Every structure is written in structure tokens, then in C-alpha cells.
Amino acid sequence: MTDGSAGLPAIGADGLRLWVALSAADTTAEARISKEIAEEIGRKVAEIRRLFRFILGSLDGYRGDCDNRRELRILDRVKTYRLLVYLTWEC
């Protein structure tokens, strides 16, 4: 599956991990794989990679030493607050 030898599109190790994670969420049936599912997993992996590429690109010029939160733009303060809430949230 990771190299396309099974007659399915190659989804790579990341695609295989994502497929396992998504299949594990549905415990009522057997895990299925088909050409359509492999193509959808490939699209999802590409979307996740694009998202992380965008996030990393937006960090260009980030100093990391901003102690004064008032120096941040309002949108950056909101994102920082939401990230803090997410990271400190307990199940």
C-alpha cells in the first residue's frame, strides 16, 4: 500500500497511519481499503501537509522573545489565548 504494489495508489507511511487512525474510530465494522479510500487518504495527507506548510511559513520573522503581549496584534493575541486554552484543557 505504501508503494503502490497492491494495485492501489501509493499513500506512503503517513497515509497508512492516517488510514489506521480513521479506521480505528469506526469499531463497528472491519477496516476496509479500496482505490477510492486510498485516493481520499492521499488527498487528506496532501491537505494536512499544505496546512502545516502554511503554518510554518507564517512563522517567518517570529522572534519568540515577545514578553509583552501588548506588542502582538489583536488576532495574534486571540490565537495565543486559544492555543493556551487548548493546551491546558484536560479530558
N, C-alpha and C positions, 0 to 999 in steps of 0.2 A: 504493500500500500504506500509506503513512503517513497518508493522509486518508480511506481507505475507498472511493475511487473505483473500485477494481478489483473490487468486489463482495466484498471481504474486510473483516473488521473492521479498523478503523484501529489500527495498533500504534505509530505515531509513529516518530520518528528513533531513539530509544533501543531500541525493539523491533526495528527494522530492523538496527541494529548488533548486537544480541544474536542475531538470526536468522543473520546473516552469520558471526558468531563460532562459533555452534553448527554451522552447515553446513560451515564450513571444517575442522572436526575430522573429518568423515567425507569423506575424499578418494576413496573407492571408488565413489561414485555421484554423480549430478548433484544439485544443490541443489534441493529441492522445497518448494513452498509450497502450502498448502491452507487452507481455512477453519479446520479443526481445529488445524493447526500455528500459524496466526495467533492463534487464541484461546489456545493454550498459551503462546505467546510473550508475549501480553498479560498472562496470569496470572503468568508468571515476572518480568516487568518490575514489576508491581504488588508482588510479594513482595519483590523487591530494594529497591524504594522504601520499603516498610514497614520492612524491616530497617534501612536507613540512617536512617530517621526515628526508630526506637527507639534506635539508637546515638547519634545526635545529641542525643536527649532525655536520655540517661543522662549526658551531659556537663554538664548543668546544675549550676552551682556549682563546676565544675572550676577550680582556681586555676592550675595549670600551673607553679607555682613550688615544688613539693614536692621539695626536695633530699634530705630524709631519707626513704628508702624505708620505714623502720620506722613512719612515720606512716600508711602505707597499710594498709588491711585486707588480710588474707591472700589473699583472692580477687583483689583488685586487684594484689597483688604477683605472683601466678601469671599473670594476664593480661598484665601488663607484661613479665614474663620471656618468655612465649611469643611476644609481639609482637616482642621484641628478637631472639629466635632466628629468627623468620620473616624479619625484615628483613635479618638478616646472613647468611642462608643463601644459598649460591651454587650454581648448577647445575653 
